[in-house]
């Protein structure tokens, strides 16, 4: 019996050594690495994994959620302000902030064959799971920005505050001409072209991914 117990102990130790940073529970600010491995900011310095994002939302299972990419993809127009998409239009603020369907929005535009007409979508690597977040997802990101920015700095990513104005497109459509975005104060807008708020205005794009 003692030999069996020792063997089980050795097996457990080997597993712990092989994967010391795979977390049973994920927290906001943790670092998502290749292979869906999640490590804490404290453990990242000694982890032998390549970071791809920072966790900004965790669901009730404490194992899955959303992570934001380490760097901006650039500044792009959302798309033509005369070309409508198959997406539902969110014309009310309360409706918009409860929209968390960035993945399905991105998929809908791509599958409709519109991606090339919509630079913000075309800049993504959707084939690898990256998509343009919905405005509700951006609000969650903004709410956890302090932890996210600290982890971005830890892994050598670019922080949002370094951009100054902090205006990012969401995949939530307002109308034929306008789409929702978030600014550095965390306010939501569907401004007209006078304020460069129509779909053809250029704003930052940063992708998110489910894990």
MARBA-3410 file (N, C-alpha, C, O; in Angstrom, 1 decimal):
211
0.8,-1.2,0.0,0.0,0.0,0.0,0.9,1.3,0.0,0.6,2.2,-0.7 ~ 2.0,1.2,0.8,2.9,2.3,0.9,3.5,2.6,-0.5,3.7,3.8,-0.9 ~ 3.9,1.6,-1.2,4.5,1.8,-2.6,3.5,2.4,-3.5,3.8,3.3,-4.3 ~ 2.2,2.0,-3.4,1.2,2.6,-4.3,1.0,4.0,-4.0,0.8,4.9,-4.9 ~ 0.9,4.4,-2.7,0.8,5.7,-2.2,1.9,6.6,-2.7,1.7,7.7,-3.2
3.1,6.1,-2.6,4.3,6.8,-3.1,4.2,7.0,-4.6,4.6,8.1,-5.1 ~ 3.8,6.0,-5.3,3.7,6.1,-6.8,2.7,7.2,-7.2,2.9,8.0,-8.1 ~ 1.6,7.2,-6.5,0.5,8.2,-6.7,1.1,9.6,-6.4,0.8,10.6,-7.2 ~ 1.8,9.7,-5.4,2.4,11.0,-5.0,3.4,11.5,-6.1,3.4,12.7,-6.4 ~ 4.2,10.6,-6.5,5.2,10.9,-7.6,4.5,11.3,-8.9,5.0,12.3,-9.5
3.4,10.7,-9.2,2.7,11.0,-10.4,2.1,12.4,-10.3,2.1,13.2,-11.2 ~ 1.5,12.7,-9.1,1.0,14.0,-8.9,2.1,15.1,-9.0,1.8,16.2,-9.6 ~ 3.2,14.8,-8.5,4.3,15.8,-8.5,4.8,16.0,-10.0,5.1,17.2,-10.3 ~ 4.8,15.0,-10.7,5.2,15.1,-12.1,4.3,15.9,-12.9,4.7,16.7,-13.7 ~ 3.0,15.7,-12.7,1.9,16.5,-13.4,2.1,18.0,-13.0,2.0,18.9,-13.8
2.3,18.2,-11.7,2.5,19.6,-11.2,3.7,20.3,-11.8,3.6,21.5,-12.2 ~ 4.8,19.6,-12.0,6.0,20.1,-12.6,5.8,20.4,-14.1,6.2,21.4,-14.6 ~ 5.1,19.5,-14.8,4.8,19.6,-16.2,3.9,20.7,-16.5,4.1,21.4,-17.6 ~ 3.0,21.0,-15.7,2.0,22.1,-16.0,1.7,22.9,-14.7,0.6,22.9,-14.3 ~ 2.7,23.6,-14.2,2.5,24.3,-12.9,1.7,25.6,-13.0,1.2,26.1,-12.0
1.4,26.1,-14.2,0.8,27.4,-14.4,-0.7,27.3,-14.9,-1.3,28.3,-15.0 ~ -1.1,26.0,-15.3,-2.5,25.9,-15.7,-3.4,26.1,-14.6,-3.4,25.3,-13.6 ~ -4.3,27.0,-14.6,-5.1,27.4,-13.5,-6.5,26.8,-13.5,-7.1,26.7,-14.5 ~ -6.8,26.3,-12.3,-8.2,25.7,-12.1,-9.2,26.8,-12.2,-10.3,26.6,-12.6 ~ -8.9,28.0,-11.7,-9.8,29.2,-11.7,-9.0,30.4,-12.4,-7.9,30.7,-12.0
-9.7,31.0,-13.3,-9.1,32.1,-14.0,-9.7,33.4,-13.4,-10.8,33.5,-13.0 ~ -8.8,34.4,-13.4,-9.2,35.8,-12.9,-8.9,36.8,-13.9,-8.1,36.7,-14.8 ~ -9.7,37.9,-13.8,-9.4,39.1,-14.7,-8.0,39.6,-14.4,-7.5,39.7,-13.3 ~ -7.2,39.8,-15.5,-5.8,40.2,-15.4,-4.9,39.1,-15.6,-3.7,39.3,-15.8 ~ -5.4,37.8,-15.6,-4.5,36.7,-16.0,-4.1,36.8,-17.4,-4.7,37.5,-18.2
-3.1,36.0,-17.8,-2.5,36.1,-19.1,-2.8,34.9,-19.9,-2.5,33.7,-19.5 ~ -3.5,35.0,-21.0,-3.8,33.9,-21.9,-2.6,33.7,-22.9,-2.1,34.6,-23.5 ~ -2.2,32.4,-22.9,-1.0,32.0,-23.7,-1.5,31.0,-24.8,-2.6,30.5,-24.8 ~ -0.6,30.8,-25.7,-0.9,29.8,-26.8,-1.3,28.5,-26.2,-0.7,28.1,-25.1 ~ -2.2,27.8,-26.8,-2.7,26.5,-26.3,-3.7,26.6,-25.3,-4.0,25.7,-24.5
-4.3,27.8,-25.1,-5.3,28.1,-24.1,-4.8,27.9,-22.7,-5.5,27.5,-21.8 ~ -3.5,28.1,-22.5,-2.9,28.1,-21.2,-3.1,29.4,-20.5,-2.8,30.5,-21.2 ~ -3.5,29.5,-19.3,-3.7,30.7,-18.6,-2.8,30.8,-17.4,-2.7,29.8,-16.6 ~ -2.0,31.9,-17.2,-1.1,32.0,-16.1,-1.4,33.3,-15.4,-2.0,34.3,-16.0 ~ -1.0,33.4,-14.2,-1.2,34.6,-13.4,-0.1,35.6,-13.8,1.0,35.2,-14.3
-0.3,36.9,-13.6,0.8,37.8,-13.9,2.1,37.5,-13.1,3.2,37.7,-13.6 ~ 1.9,37.1,-11.8,3.1,36.7,-11.0,3.8,35.5,-11.5,5.1,35.5,-11.5 ~ 3.1,34.6,-12.1,3.7,33.4,-12.6,4.2,33.5,-14.0,5.0,32.6,-14.5 ~ 3.9,34.6,-14.7,4.3,34.7,-16.1,5.8,34.7,-16.3,6.3,34.2,-17.3 ~ 6.5,35.4,-15.4,7.9,35.6,-15.5,8.7,34.3,-15.6,9.8,34.2,-16.2
8.2,33.2,-15.0,8.8,31.9,-15.1,8.1,30.9,-15.9,8.5,29.7,-15.9 ~ 7.0,31.3,-16.5,6.3,30.4,-17.4,6.9,30.3,-18.8,7.3,31.4,-19.3 ~ 6.9,29.2,-19.3,7.5,29.0,-20.7,6.4,28.9,-21.7,6.2,27.9,-22.4 ~ 5.6,30.0,-21.8,4.5,30.0,-22.7,4.5,31.4,-23.4,5.0,32.4,-22.9 ~ 4.0,31.4,-24.7,3.9,32.6,-25.4,2.6,33.3,-25.2,1.5,32.7,-25.4
2.6,34.6,-24.7,1.3,35.3,-24.4,0.6,35.7,-25.6,1.3,36.1,-26.6 ~ -0.7,35.7,-25.6,-1.5,36.2,-26.8,-2.5,37.2,-26.4,-3.0,37.9,-27.2 ~ -2.9,37.2,-25.1,-3.9,38.2,-24.6,-4.0,38.3,-23.1,-3.3,37.6,-22.4 ~ -4.8,39.2,-22.7,-5.1,39.4,-21.3,-6.5,39.2,-21.0,-7.4,39.8,-21.7 ~ -6.9,38.5,-19.9,-8.3,38.2,-19.6,-8.9,39.4,-19.0,-8.4,40.0,-18.1
-10.1,39.7,-19.6,-10.9,40.9,-19.0,-12.3,40.5,-18.6,-13.0,41.3,-18.0 ~ -12.6,39.2,-18.8,-13.9,38.7,-18.3,-13.9,37.2,-18.1,-13.3,36.5,-18.9 ~ -14.5,36.8,-17.0,-14.5,35.3,-16.7,-15.9,35.0,-16.4,-16.6,35.7,-15.7 ~ -16.4,33.9,-17.0,-17.8,33.5,-16.7,-18.0,32.7,-15.4,-17.0,32.6,-14.6 ~ -19.2,32.2,-15.2,-19.5,31.6,-13.9,-18.6,30.3,-13.6,-18.5,29.9,-12.5
-18.1,29.7,-14.7,-17.3,28.5,-14.5,-15.9,28.8,-13.9,-15.3,27.9,-13.4 ~ -15.5,30.0,-14.0,-14.2,30.5,-13.6,-13.1,29.9,-14.5,-11.9,29.9,-14.1 ~ -13.4,29.3,-15.6,-12.5,28.7,-16.5,-12.5,29.3,-17.9,-11.5,29.1,-18.7 ~ -13.5,30.0,-18.3,-13.7,30.5,-19.6,-14.1,31.9,-19.6,-14.6,32.4,-18.6 ~ -13.8,32.6,-20.7,-14.2,34.0,-20.8,-13.7,34.7,-22.0,-13.6,34.0,-23.1
-13.3,35.9,-21.9,-12.8,36.7,-23.0,-11.4,37.3,-22.7,-11.1,37.7,-21.5 ~ -10.5,37.4,-23.7,-9.2,38.0,-23.5,-9.0,39.0,-24.6,-9.5,38.7,-25.8 ~ -8.4,40.1,-24.3,-8.1,41.1,-25.3,-6.7,40.9,-25.9,-5.8,40.6,-25.1 ~ -6.5,41.2,-27.1,-5.2,41.1,-27.8,-4.1,42.0,-27.2,-4.5,43.0,-26.5 ~ -2.9,41.7,-27.3,-1.8,42.4,-26.7,-1.5,43.8,-27.4,-1.0,44.7,-26.7
-1.9,43.9,-28.6,-1.6,45.1,-29.4,-2.8,45.5,-30.3,-3.6,44.7,-30.6 ~ -2.9,46.8,-30.6,-3.8,47.3,-31.6,-3.5,46.7,-32.9,-2.4,46.4,-33.2 ~ -4.5,46.6,-33.7,-4.3,46.2,-35.1,-4.1,47.4,-36.0,-3.8,47.2,-37.2 ~ -4.4,48.6,-35.5,-4.3,49.8,-36.3,-5.5,50.6,-36.2,-6.4,50.4,-35.4 ~ -5.6,51.7,-37.0,-6.7,52.6,-37.1,-7.4,52.4,-38.4,-6.8,52.5,-39.5
-8.7,52.1,-38.4,-9.4,51.7,-39.6,-10.8,52.4,-39.5,-11.4,52.7,-38.5 ~ -11.4,52.5,-40.7,-12.8,52.8,-40.8,-13.6,51.5,-40.4,-13.1,50.4,-40.7 ~ -14.8,51.7,-39.9,-15.6,50.6,-39.6,-16.1,50.0,-40.9,-16.1,48.8,-41.1 ~ -16.4,50.9,-41.9,-16.9,50.5,-43.2,-17.5,51.6,-43.9,-17.6,52.7,-43.4 ~ -18.1,51.4,-45.1,-18.8,52.5,-45.8,-20.0,52.9,-45.0,-20.7,52.1,-44.5
-20.3,54.2,-45.0,-21.5,54.7,-44.3,-22.7,54.7,-45.2,-23.7,55.3,-44.9 ~ -22.6,53.9,-46.3,-23.8,53.8,-47.2,-24.1,52.3,-47.4,-25.1,52.0,-48.1 ~ -23.3,51.4,-46.9,-23.6,50.0,-47.1,-24.0,49.4,-45.8,-23.2,49.3,-44.8 ~ -25.2,48.9,-45.8,-25.8,48.2,-44.6,-25.3,46.8,-44.5,-24.9,46.2,-45.5 ~ -25.3,46.3,-43.3,-24.9,44.9,-43.1,-26.2,44.1,-42.7,-27.2,44.6,-42.4
-26.0,42.7,-42.6,-27.2,41.9,-42.1,-27.3,42.0,-40.6,-28.2,41.4,-40.0 ~ -26.5,42.8,-39.9,-26.6,42.9,-38.5,-27.8,43.6,-38.0,-28.4,44.5,-38.6 ~ -28.3,43.2,-36.8,-29.3,44.0,-36.1,-28.8,45.4,-35.7,-27.7,45.5,-35.3 ~ -29.6,46.4,-35.9,-29.3,47.7,-35.5,-29.7,48.0,-34.0,-30.8,47.8,-33.6 ~ -28.7,48.5,-33.2,-29.0,48.8,-31.8,-29.1,50.3,-31.7,-28.1,51.0,-31.6
-30.3,50.8,-31.7,-30.5,52.3,-31.7,-30.7,52.9,-30.3,-30.7,54.1,-30.1 ~ -30.8,52.0,-29.3,-30.9,52.5,-27.9,-29.7,52.1,-27.1,-29.1,51.1,-27.3 ~ -29.3,53.1,-26.2,-28.1,52.9,-25.4,-28.2,51.6,-24.5,-27.2,50.9,-24.5 ~ -29.3,51.4,-23.9,-29.4,50.3,-23.0,-29.4,48.9,-23.7,-28.8,48.0,-23.3 ~ -29.9,48.9,-24.9,-29.8,47.7,-25.8,-28.4,47.5,-26.2,-27.9,46.4,-26.1
-27.7,48.5,-26.5,-26.3,48.4,-27.0,-25.4,47.9,-25.9,-24.6,47.0,-26.2 ~ -25.5,48.4,-24.7,-24.5,48.0,-23.7,-24.8,46.6,-23.2,-24.0,46.0,-22.5 ~ -25.9,46.0,-23.6,-26.2,44.6,-23.3,-25.9,43.7,-24.4,-26.3,42.5,-24.4 ~ -25.2,44.2,-25.4,-24.8,43.4,-26.6,-23.4,42.8,-26.4,-22.4,43.6,-26.3 ~ -23.3,41.5,-26.2,-22.0,40.8,-26.0,-21.7,39.9,-27.2,-20.9,39.0,-27.0
-22.3,40.1,-28.3,-22.2,39.1,-29.4,-21.2,39.5,-30.5,-21.5,39.4,-31.7 ~ -20.0,39.9,-30.0,-19.0,40.3,-31.0,-18.6,39.2,-31.9,-18.4,39.5,-33.1 ~ -18.5,38.0,-31.4,-18.1,36.9,-32.3,-19.1,36.7,-33.4,-18.7,36.5,-34.6 ~ -20.4,36.6,-33.0,-21.4,36.4,-34.1,-21.5,37.5,-35.0,-21.8,37.3,-36.2 ~ -21.4,38.8,-34.6,-21.4,39.9,-35.5,-20.3,39.8,-36.5,-20.5,40.0,-37.7
-19.1,39.5,-36.0,-17.9,39.4,-36.9,-18.2,38.3,-37.9,-17.9,38.4,-39.1 ~ -18.6,37.2,-37.4,-18.9,36.0,-38.3,-19.9,36.3,-39.4,-19.8,35.9,-40.5 ~ -21.0,37.0,-39.0,-22.1,37.3,-39.9,-21.5,38.2,-41.1,-21.9,37.9,-42.2 ~ -20.7,39.2,-40.7,-20.2,40.1,-41.8,-19.3,39.3,-42.7,-19.3,39.5,-43.9 ~ -18.4,38.5,-42.2,-17.5,37.7,-43.0,-18.2,36.7,-43.9,-17.9,36.6,-45.1
-19.2,36.0,-43.3,-19.9,35.0,-44.1,-20.8,35.6,-45.1,-21.2,35.0,-46.1 ~ -21.2,36.9,-44.9,-22.0,37.6,-45.9,-21.1,38.1,-47.1,-21.6,38.6,-48.1 ~ -19.8,37.9,-47.0,-18.9,38.3,-48.0,-18.6,39.8,-48.0,-18.1,40.3,-49.0 ~ -18.8,40.4,-46.8,-18.6,41.9,-46.7,-17.3,42.3,-46.2,-17.0,43.5,-46.1 ~ -16.5,41.3,-45.7,-15.3,41.7,-44.9,-14.4,42.7,-45.6,-13.9,43.6,-45.0
-14.2,42.5,-46.9,-13.3,43.3,-47.6,-13.8,44.8,-47.7,-13.0,45.7,-47.9 ~ -15.1,45.0,-47.6,-15.7,46.3,-47.6,-15.6,47.0,-46.2,-15.9,48.2,-46.1 ~ -15.3,46.2,-45.2,-15.3,46.7,-43.8,-13.9,46.5,-43.2,-13.6,45.5,-42.6 ~ -13.0,47.6,-43.3,-11.6,47.4,-42.9,-11.4,47.0,-41.4,-10.5,46.2,-41.1 ~ -12.3,47.4,-40.5,-12.1,47.0,-39.1,-12.3,45.5,-39.0,-11.6,44.9,-38.2
-13.2,44.9,-39.7,-13.4,43.5,-39.7,-12.3,42.8,-40.5,-11.8,41.7,-40.1 ~ -11.9,43.3,-41.6,-10.9,42.7,-42.5,-9.5,42.7,-41.8,-8.6,41.9,-42.2 ~ -9.3,43.5,-40.8,-8.0,43.6,-40.1,-7.8,42.4,-39.1,-6.7,42.2,-38.7 ~ -8.8,41.7,-38.8,-8.8,40.7,-37.8,-8.3,39.4,-38.3,-8.2,39.2,-39.6 ~ -7.9,38.5,-37.4,-7.5,37.1,-37.8,-8.6,36.2,-37.3,-8.5,35.4,-36.4
-9.8,36.3,-37.9,-11.0,35.6,-37.5,-10.8,34.1,-37.6,-11.3,33.3,-36.8 ~ -10.0,33.6,-38.6,-9.7,32.2,-38.7,-9.0,31.6,-37.5,-9.0,30.4,-37.3 ~ -8.4,32.5,-36.7,-7.7,32.0,-35.5,-8.5,32.3,-34.3,-8.0,32.2,-33.1 ~ -9.8,32.8,-34.5,-10.6,33.0,-33.3,-10.8,34.4,-32.9,-11.5,34.7,-32.0 ~ -10.0,35.3,-33.5,-10.1,36.7,-33.1,-11.2,37.5,-33.7,-11.5,37.2,-34.9
-11.9,38.4,-33.0,-13.0,39.1,-33.5,-13.1,40.5,-33.0,-12.4,40.8,-32.0 ~ -14.0,41.3,-33.6,-14.2,42.7,-33.1,-15.3,42.6,-32.0,-16.4,42.2,-32.2 ~ -14.9,43.1,-30.8,-15.9,42.9,-29.7,-17.1,43.8,-29.8,-17.1,44.9,-30.5 ~ -18.2,43.3,-29.3,-19.4,44.1,-29.2,-19.2,45.2,-28.2,-18.3,45.2,-27.4 ~ -20.1,46.2,-28.2,-19.9,47.4,-27.3,-20.1,47.0,-25.9,-19.4,47.5,-25.0
-20.9,46.0,-25.6,-21.0,45.5,-24.2,-19.7,44.9,-23.7,-19.4,45.0,-22.5 ~ -19.0,44.2,-24.6,-17.7,43.6,-24.2,-16.7,44.7,-24.0,-15.9,44.6,-23.1 ~ -16.7,45.8,-24.8,-15.8,46.9,-24.6,-16.1,47.6,-23.3,-15.1,48.0,-22.6 ~ -17.3,47.6,-22.8,-17.6,48.2,-21.6,-17.1,47.3,-20.4,-16.6,47.9,-19.4 ~ -17.2,46.0,-20.6,-16.6,45.1,-19.6,-15.0,45.3,-19.5,-14.4,45.4,-18.4
-14.4,45.5,-20.7,-13.0,45.7,-20.8,-12.6,47.0,-20.0,-11.7,47.0,-19.2 ~ -13.4,48.1,-20.3,-13.1,49.4,-19.7,-13.2,49.3,-18.2,-12.5,49.9,-17.5 ~ -14.2,48.5,-17.7,-14.5,48.4,-16.3,-13.3,47.8,-15.6,-13.1,48.0,-14.4 ~ -12.5,46.9,-16.3,-11.4,46.2,-15.7,-10.1,46.7,-16.2,-9.1,46.0,-16.2 ~ -10.0,48.0,-16.7,-8.9,48.5,-17.4,-7.6,48.5,-16.5,-6.5,48.3,-17.0
-7.7,48.8,-15.2,-6.6,48.9,-14.4,-5.8,47.6,-14.3,-4.6,47.6,-14.5 ~ -6.5,46.5,-14.1,-5.8,45.2,-14.1,-5.3,44.8,-15.5,-4.2,44.2,-15.6 ~ -6.1,45.1,-16.5,-5.7,44.7,-17.9,-4.4,45.4,-18.3,-3.5,44.8,-18.8 ~ -4.4,46.7,-18.0,-3.2,47.5,-18.4,-2.0,47.1,-17.6,-0.9,47.0,-18.2 ~ -2.1,46.7,-16.4,-1.0,46.2,-15.6,-0.4,44.9,-16.2,0.8,44.7,-16.3
-1.3,44.0,-16.7,-0.8,42.8,-17.3,-0.3,43.0,-18.7,0.7,42.3,-19.1 ~ -0.9,43.9,-19.4,-0.3,44.3,-20.7,1.1,44.7,-20.6,2.0,44.4,-21.4 ~ 1.4,45.6,-19.6,2.7,46.0,-19.4,3.7,44.9,-19.0,4.8,44.9,-19.4 ~ 3.1,44.0,-18.2,3.9,42.8,-17.8,4.4,42.0,-18.9,5.6,41.4,-18.9 ~ 3.6,41.8,-19.9,4.0,40.9,-21.1,4.5,41.7,-22.3,4.8,41.1,-23.3
4.7,43.0,-22.1,5.2,43.7,-23.2,4.2,44.2,-24.3,4.6,44.5,-25.4 ~ 2.9,44.1,-23.9,1.9,44.6,-24.9,1.8,46.1,-24.8,2.4,46.8,-24.0 ~ 0.9,46.6,-25.7,0.7,48.1,-25.7,-0.6,48.4,-24.9,-1.6,47.8,-25.1 ~ -0.4,49.4,-24.0,-1.6,49.8,-23.1,-2.5,50.7,-23.9,-2.1,51.3,-24.9 ~ -3.8,50.7,-23.5,-4.8,51.5,-24.1,-4.5,53.0,-23.8,-4.7,53.9,-24.7
-4.1,53.3,-22.6,-3.9,54.7,-22.2,-2.8,55.4,-23.0,-2.7,56.6,-23.1 ~ -1.9,54.6,-23.6,-0.8,55.1,-24.4,-1.3,55.8,-25.7,-0.6,56.6,-26.3 ~ -2.5,55.5,-26.1,-3.1,56.1,-27.3,-3.7,57.5,-27.0,-4.2,58.2,-27.9 ~ -3.8,57.9,-25.8,-4.4,59.2,-25.4,-5.9,59.3,-25.6,-6.6,59.3,-24.6 ~ -6.4,59.3,-26.8,-7.8,59.5,-27.0,-8.7,58.3,-26.7,-9.8,58.4,-26.3
-8.1,57.1,-26.8,-8.8,55.9,-26.5,-10.2,55.7,-27.1,-11.2,55.5,-26.4 ~ -10.2,55.8,-28.4,-11.4,55.5,-29.1,-11.3,54.2,-29.9,-10.4,54.1,-30.8 ~ -12.2,53.3,-29.6,-12.1,52.0,-30.3,-13.5,51.6,-30.8,-14.5,51.8,-30.2 ~ -13.4,51.0,-32.0,-14.7,50.5,-32.6,-15.2,49.3,-32.0,-14.4,48.4,-31.5 ~ -16.5,49.1,-31.9,-17.1,47.8,-31.6,-17.7,47.3,-32.8,-17.7,47.9,-33.9
-18.2,46.1,-32.7,-18.9,45.4,-33.9,-20.4,45.6,-33.8,-21.2,45.1,-34.6 ~ -20.9,46.5,-32.9,-22.3,46.7,-32.7,-22.7,47.9,-33.6,-22.2,49.0,-33.5 ~ -23.6,47.6,-34.5,-24.1,48.6,-35.5,-25.2,49.4,-34.9,-26.1,48.9,-34.2 ~ -25.2,50.7,-35.2,-26.3,51.6,-34.8,-27.3,51.7,-36.0,-28.5,51.7,-35.8 ~ -26.8,52.0,-37.2,-27.7,52.2,-38.3,-26.9,52.0,-39.6,-25.8,51.5,-39.6
-27.5,52.3,-40.7,-26.9,52.3,-42.0,-25.6,53.0,-42.0,-24.5,52.6,-42.5 ~ -25.6,54.2,-41.4,-24.4,55.1,-41.4,-23.5,55.0,-40.2,-22.3,55.3,-40.3 ~ -24.0,54.6,-39.1,-23.2,54.7,-37.8,-23.0,53.4,-37.1,-23.8,52.4,-37.3 ~ -21.9,53.3,-36.3,-21.7,52.2,-35.5,-21.2,52.7,-34.1,-20.7,53.8,-34.0 ~ -21.3,51.8,-33.1,-21.0,52.2,-31.7,-19.5,52.1,-31.5,-18.8,51.2,-32.0
-18.9,53.1,-30.7,-17.5,53.0,-30.3,-17.4,53.5,-28.8,-18.4,54.0,-28.3 ~ -16.3,53.2,-28.2,-16.1,53.7,-26.9,-14.9,54.6,-26.9,-13.9,54.4,-27.6 ~ -15.0,55.7,-26.1,-13.9,56.7,-26.0,-13.1,56.6,-24.7,-13.5,55.7,-23.9 ~ -12.2,57.4,-24.5,-11.3,57.3,-23.4,-12.0,57.6,-22.0,-11.4,57.2,-21.0 ~ -13.1,58.2,-22.1,-13.9,58.4,-20.8,-14.9,57.3,-20.6,-15.6,57.2,-19.6
-15.0,56.3,-21.5,-15.9,55.2,-21.4,-17.3,55.5,-21.8,-18.2,54.8,-21.4 ~ -17.5,56.6,-22.5,-18.8,57.0,-22.9,-19.1,56.4,-24.3,-18.2,56.2,-25.1 ~ -20.4,56.1,-24.6,-20.8,55.6,-25.8,-21.3,56.6,-26.7,-22.0,57.6,-26.3 ~ -21.1,56.5,-28.0,-21.5,57.5,-29.0,-22.0,56.8,-30.3,-21.6,55.7,-30.6 ~ -22.9,57.5,-31.0,-23.2,57.2,-32.4,-23.2,58.5,-33.2,-24.1,58.9,-33.8
-22.0,59.2,-33.1,-22.0,60.6,-33.6,-22.1,60.6,-35.1,-21.9,59.6,-35.8 ~ -22.5,61.8,-35.7,-22.6,61.9,-37.1,-21.2,62.2,-37.7,-20.2,62.4,-37.0 ~ -21.2,62.4,-39.0,-19.9,62.6,-39.7,-19.2,63.8,-39.3,-18.0,63.9,-39.5 ~ -19.9,64.8,-38.8,-19.3,66.1,-38.4,-18.2,65.8,-37.3,-17.2,66.5,-37.3 ~ -18.5,64.8,-36.5,-17.5,64.4,-35.4,-16.8,63.1,-35.8,-16.2,62.5,-34.9
-16.7,62.8,-37.1,-16.0,61.6,-37.5,-16.5,60.4,-36.9,-15.8,59.4,-36.7 ~ -17.8,60.3,-36.6,-18.4,59.2,-35.9,-19.1,58.2,-36.8,-19.6,57.2,-36.3 ~ -19.2,58.5,-38.1,-19.9,57.6,-39.0,-19.0,56.4,-39.2,-17.8,56.4,-38.8 ~ -19.5,55.4,-39.9,-18.7,54.2,-40.1,-17.4,54.4,-40.9,-16.4,53.6,-40.8 ~ -17.3,55.5,-41.7,-16.1,55.7,-42.4,-15.1,56.5,-41.6,-14.0,56.9,-42.2
-15.3,56.8,-40.4,-14.3,57.4,-39.5,-13.3,56.4,-39.0,-13.6,55.3,-38.8 ~ -12.1,56.9,-38.9,-11.0,56.0,-38.5,-10.9,56.0,-36.9,-10.7,57.0,-36.3 ~ -10.9,54.7,-36.4,-10.7,54.6,-34.9,-9.8,53.3,-34.7,-9.7,52.5,-35.6 ~ -9.3,53.2,-33.5,-8.5,52.0,-33.2,-9.3,50.7,-33.2,-10.5,50.7,-32.9 ~ -8.6,49.6,-33.6,-9.2,48.3,-33.5,-8.3,47.4,-32.7,-7.1,47.3,-33.0
-8.9,46.7,-31.7,-8.2,45.7,-31.0,-9.1,44.5,-30.9,-10.2,44.6,-30.4 ~ -8.6,43.3,-31.2,-9.4,42.1,-31.3,-9.5,41.5,-29.9,-8.6,41.7,-29.0 ~ -10.5,40.7,-29.7,-10.6,39.8,-28.5,-10.9,38.4,-29.0,-11.1,38.1,-30.1 ~ -10.7,37.5,-28.0,-10.8,36.1,-28.3,-11.5,35.4,-27.2,-11.4,35.8,-26.0 ~ -12.3,34.3,-27.5,-12.9,33.5,-26.4,-11.9,32.4,-26.0,-11.1,31.9,-26.8
-12.0,32.0,-24.8,-11.2,30.9,-24.3,-12.0,30.0,-23.4,-11.4,29.0,-22.9
END
